[in-house]
Amino acid sequence: MVALHDFGIQHYTLSGGQDIATRSGYDVREATPYGVFEARDGYLVICAHMPDTWRAMARLMGGEALSADSRFHDAPGRNAHRDEILERIEAWTMAQASVAACLRRLDEAGVPAAPVQTVDQVVADPQVKERGLLVEHEHPVVGKTELPGVPIRFAGGPLALGRAPLLGEHNRQIARELGYADPDIAALERGGVLHSEPATGTER
């Protein structure tokens, strides 16, 4: 979470502790406009805080007149007029037919944007499937499961993934490696020294 919070931490450390990030809703105050906006049938993220993407966004919403408005030509100006810009963008997104229509026009204009998806949409997303972000496992209790995998990929081969073992699942194997014979291991199990979690749903 520290790594994911790099923006706020950098503002704090680089300002000598003077700039402390606060809640700002669904957008980034220091990067106007960069945030979540409502459309008729859902929500989308729009990232138009860089000079070229802002000009493209402004042209899309208000033509050359808005693109030429000097109040919005740099980041401090856009941040100072944050409320006005956010209102303009949400009025534009709500005027479109759908999230998909917003995304189509934003993509044509060269403005980075993406839909805000529900969990079922994420699981069904073609990119999620193509990148193998969900991994299928055979669990000894619940059977076949599909869980999020490790998103990091290394060159040279696939990342081996396994499941977490059940409590005591490898007791016998480890005991044998330590030199215990099977009768001794059985005695330890009867005495409660070694305990393992049942591997069937009915025994849990």
Stockholm file with secondary structure:
# STOCKHOLM 1.0

chainA/1-204         MVALHDFGIQHYTLSGGQDIATRSGYDVREATPYGVFEARDGYLVICAHMPDTWRAMARLMGGEALSADSRFHDAPGRNAHRDEILERIEAWTMAQASVAACLRRLDEAGVPAAPVQTVDQVVADPQVKERGLLVEHEHPVVGKTELPGVPIRFAGGPLALGRAPLLGEHNRQIARELGYADPDIAALERGGVLHSEPATGTER
#=GR chainA/1-204 SS CTTTTHHHHHHHHHTTTCCCCCCCSSBCTTSSSEEEEEETTEEEEEECCSHHHHHHHHHHHHHHHHHTCGGGSSHHHHHHTHHHHHHHHHHHHHHSSCHHHHHHHHHHHTCCEEECCCHHHHHHCHHHHHTTCEEEEEETTTEEEEEECCCCCCTTSCCCCCCCCCTTTTHHHHHHHTTCCHHHHHHHHHTTSSCCCCSSGGGC
#=GC SS_cons         CTTTTHHHHHHHHHTTTCCCCCCCSSBCTTSSSEEEEEETTEEEEEECCSHHHHHHHHHHHHHHHHHTCGGGSSHHHHHHTHHHHHHHHHHHHHHSSCHHHHHHHHHHHTCCEEECCCHHHHHHCHHHHHTTCEEEEEETTTEEEEEECCCCCCTTSCCCCCCCCCTTTTHHHHHHHTTCCHHHHHHHHHTTSSCCCCSSGGGC
//
